[in-house]
C-alpha cells in the first residue's frame, strides 16, 4: 500500500469513528428532556454526522470499485425484510424534505436469495436519493417485484419520481455531473455507486417515461436461490448478556454502550487494560469488548491476563475492537486468546454477528 493510500484509509477511518461518536452522543441527548428547538438541533447534528458517514462510505466504495476491489459478500437475504429496511432508512429522511416515500413489495413474503444485502440497499439508495432530492414535495414510489423461477430468483426494482433531465445524456459521467450540480455531492455519489454496483451484480438498468411529469427507473437482477441446507442468520440472543466495554476513549465507550443497548444487553465500562482485568475477576460478565491500543496495559496484554484467571472469569469471550483489523493483525488477536474481531468504526450488524458467534459458538439458541 502506498503512503497516500495509507493516510487516506487512516484519515477516513478516523473521521468515520468520530462521526459515530457524534451520533452516539446525539442519541444520548434524545433521551433527555429538551425544548422543541433543542430536539431539532440534536436531530440536525445526528443527520449531519450520518451524511458525512454516508459520503465517506460511498467515496471508499467507489475508490475500491475503480481498482477492481469490490467484492460481493453473499448471504441469505429475506427480500421482504430488505424493503422493510429501505422504508425504515428512508422514511424520516424523505419526510424531512417534504416528500412521502411509498414502499411496496410484490412476491412470496418468505422469498429469499443469496445476495449482498448492503449492495442491494446501495442500488435502491442511489435511485431513491436522486428521486427524493429532485421531488421537493409530493411522493416517490419504490417497489420490488420478486419472481422465484427455475433459473433463479429474479428481482425487478422500480423507483418512480419526477422527470429527470440528467437521463437525457447517454454518458454516465455527464449524468453524475448534472446530478452533482443540481442536487449535491452525496446524491451524485449515491447515483454513481448504484449504477456501478448494479453492473457488478450483472443487473440491467432501464428508464421509462410515465404519464405526467414523472419517470420510473427500473432494474432487473437474477440471484441464486438459498440452498436448502442454508438457513437465514439467527436473530439476536434471546437472553440479555452483561458486557464489559473496555476503551480509553470516552466517546468510543459511549458508542459501544449505545450499540450494546440496541441488542437489549447491559454493560459496564473500564478505561484501560489494568482496570479491565480487575473488573473481569468478578466473573459477572458474559462477554468483553476489548480495545487494543490503551495506556498502562493494552488489549492484548489484558486478554492474556484474563485468560490466566481461574474459573469462568478466565473463559469469558473477548472480542477485539480495533481500527487495525487486517488478517495478520486479527490472527495476533486470536492467538492472544480473543474470540473475534470487530473493526472500528463499529457497524451494528458486524457487532451483532460477533456477539452471536462468541456467545453462541455452537449455534444453540438456548445457550445464547
N, C-alpha and C positions, 0 to 999 in steps of 0.2 A: 504494500500500500504506500502511495506517495505521501510526502509530508502534507501537501494541501488537502488531500483526501482525508488524512488522519485528523487534521484540525477541523475540517468540515464536519466529520462524523462526531467528534467530541463536542464541538460547539452546538450542533443541532440536538444532540442528546442532552446537553446541559440545559438548553433553552426549554426543551420538552419537559424535563424534570421540574424546572422552575414553574412552568405553566400548570403542571399537575398540582404543584403546591398551592398555587393561587386558587385553583378550582376547589381544592380541599378546604382551604380557609374560607372561601365564599360559601361552601356547603355548610360549614360550621356556623357561619353568620346567619344563614337562613333559619337556623334553629332558635335564634334569639328573637326577642320581641323588638321589631323595628317599625319605625314610621313608614308609611307608603313610599315616601321619597327614598328612604334608606333601602327598602326592599328592591326598588327599581335600580338603584345604584349597584347593589350586590349582584342582581341579575345581569346587569350590563358588564360588570367585571368578569363574571363567570363566562358569559358568552364571548367576550373578547379573548379570554385565555383559551377557550375552546377553538376559536377561529385561528389563533396562532398555531395551536397544535395541529389543526387540520391542514394548514398551509405547509408546515414542516413535513407532515406525513406525505402529503401529495408531492412535494418537491423531492423528497427522498425516493419515493416510488418511481417518479418519472426519471430521476437520475439513474436508478438501477435499471429501468427499462431500456434507456438508451445504450446501456452497456451490456444488454442481454442477460441481466442478472435476475430478472423477475421469474420467480417460480410459483407454481400453484400448489398450495397445501390442501390436498383433497381430504375431506372428511364427510361423514353422513350429515346432510343438511335437510331438515324438515322444511319444505318450501313455504308452507302456510306460515310458519313461525318467522320466516325471512320477511314477509310482508308486514307482519305484526311489528317487527323490529324497525322497519322503514317508517311505519306510522309513528312509532314512539320517538324515533330520532328526528323526524321532520315536522311533526305536528306543531310544536311550540315555535320552532324557527320560522315556519311558514306563517303562522298566525301573527308573529311579531311584525311581519311586513304587510299585514292586511290580506293575506292570501289564505284560502281554505284548501287544504290538501285532502283529496278524496282517494283513499287506497282501497283496492279491490283484489280479490283472489278468486280464480275460477279453476277448479280441478279437485282431485281427491284430497280431502283435508289431511290424510295421512301420507300423501306422496312425499318421497324423499329421494335424494340423489347424492352421488359423490361429487362434491363441489368445494370450491374455496369460498366459504361464506363471506369473508372480508372483501374479496374481489367482486363477488356479485353485488354486494352493497355499494361498492365504489362505482359500478356501472350505473345503478339506479341513482346514486347520489349526484353524479355528474349531470345527468339529464334533468333530474328534479331541481337541482340547484339553478340551472340555467332557466328552466321554466318559471320557477318561483321568482327569481331575480327579474325576469322580463315582465311578469304579470302585473306587479304593482298592486292590484286588487282583484277580487274575483276568485276563481277556483282553478286548481291544477289537478289533473287526474293521473294517478299512477296505478297500473294494473299488471297482474301476472296471470297468464293462462298456462296451465301445466297439462301436458298430454303424455301419458305413460304408453309408449309404443314398443314394438318388438326390437327396434333399433336403439332404444334408449329413452331417456326422459327429455322430452322437448319442451323448452321454455320459450314463451313469447311474452316479452315485456313491452309495455307501452306507457309512454308519458305524453299527456296532452296538455299543451299550454298555448300561449299567444303565438301568433305568426312570428317566426324568427328569420330576419333577413340575413343573418350570418350564414344560413344554409344556402343562400344564393351562390356562394362561392364553392367551387368544387375542391379547392385546395384546403386541406385540414389546417395547415398553419395559418392561412389567412383567416379562416373561420375563428380560430382561437384568438388571434389578434383583435378581431372585431368584437368578440365577446369581452376581452380584457378591457378594451377602451370603453365599452358600454356598461359593463356590469362589475368590473374589478378583477383583481388577480386571483382571488380564491375561487370564484366561479369559473374563470378561464382554465385554471389548473385542473379543477374537477372535471370539466368537459374534455380536456385533453387526456386525462387519465382514464375516463370512461371509454373513450374511443380506443385507447391503447390496450386496456385490459380486455375489452371485447374482442379485439383482434387476436390477442394472446390465447383466448379461450375458444377460438375458432368460430366466433359469432358473426352474424350478418346484421348490418345496420340499414334501416330504411327510414325515409322521411315522407310523410303523407300529408297533403294539404286537406284540411277538413272544411266543412261548411262554415261560413262566417270568417272571423279573424283568428282562427286557431290552426295549429299544426300538431301532428302526432308523430313523435319519434318512436319507432318500434325496433326491436332487436330480437333475434332468434338464436338460441344456443341449444345444442344437444349434449346432455350429460349422461354419464354412465349410471345405471341403477345401483342401489346399495345391495351388495351381496347378502344372501340370506343369513350367512354366518356372522355378519357385522351388524351390530346394533348401534343406535344413536347414543351420543355421550350421556353419561349419567347426570342426574340433577345434583344440586348442591347437597352436601352432607346433611343428613336428617337431624342429627343432634348438634347443638351449638358447641363448637370447640372453644377452648380457652387458649389464647395465643399470646406469646411474648414477642413484642416488636422491639428489635434492637437496632438503633441507629443513632449516631452522634448528632445528626441534623434534626432540629425540632420540626421543621416543615415536612421532612421525609417521614418522620414518625407519625405525624398527623395524617398524611396521605395514606400510609399503610393502615392506620387505625380506621380511617373512613372506608377503605375498601373492605377491610375485615368485617366492619359493621354491616356492609351491604349483604354479606352472606350470613347474617344473624349470628356471628361469633362474638365472643367477648375478648378483651385484650388488656394487657398491661405493657409497660414500656421500660426499657433500660437504655442508658445513654452511651455505653461502651461495653467492650468485651468483659471486663472485670465485673461490672455490675450485672451483666447477663449471667455469668457463671454463678455468682452468689444468689441471684434470684432463681435460677433454674434448680438449685439444690433442693428446693421445697418439693419438687416433683409434681407441682399442681398444673403444669401446662401440657396441653395436647400437642402443641407444635410451637416451634420458634422460627420467626423470620429474622435472619441474621445479616446485617450489613457486613461488608468485607473490610473496607478501609475505615478504621476508627482509631482514636488515640488510646494510649495506655495498653490496650490489648485489641488486636484486630480480630476479625470474624473467624479466620482460620484457627488462630490460637485458642479463641474462646470455644470453638467447636471441639477441638481436641481435649480441652479441659473438661467440657461437659461429658464427652464420651468416656472420660476416666472416672466419672461419678458412678456410684453403685446403684443398683435398683432401677426403677422406672425413670428416674431423673436422667440417668446416663443413656437411656434408649429413646428419648423424645425425638421425634422427627425434626430436622433442621433444614430450612430452605434458605439458600443464599440470595440476598438482594444486592445486585451489583450492576454497574454500567459496563463492566468487563465480563461479558458472557460468551466470549469466543470458545470454541471447543476445547482448546488447550487449557484455558482458564477454568472452564467448567469441570474438566477432568481433575484438576487440582483440588477443587472444592469437594468433589465426591470422594477423592482419595483421603481427604481430611476427615471424612465421616458425615458429610452433609447428604441429604436425601434428594435434593433437587436445586434448580437454579431458576430464578425469575429475574429477567433483565429490567433495569431501570431505564426510563420511567415505566412504572408498572402499569399493565393493562388489566382490567378486571377479569377478562376471560382467561388470560395467562395465569394470573394468580389463582383463580378458581381451579384451573386444571392442576396446578402444582399442589394445591391443598388437597384435592381429591386423591391424587396419586400418593401423597405422603400419608394421609390419614386412613386411606383405604387401599393399600397396595394389592390386596387380593381380589378387589372388585366386589367385596361382600358389603352390601348396603347396610346391613345390620352392624357391621364392625365400625362403620364411619359414625 
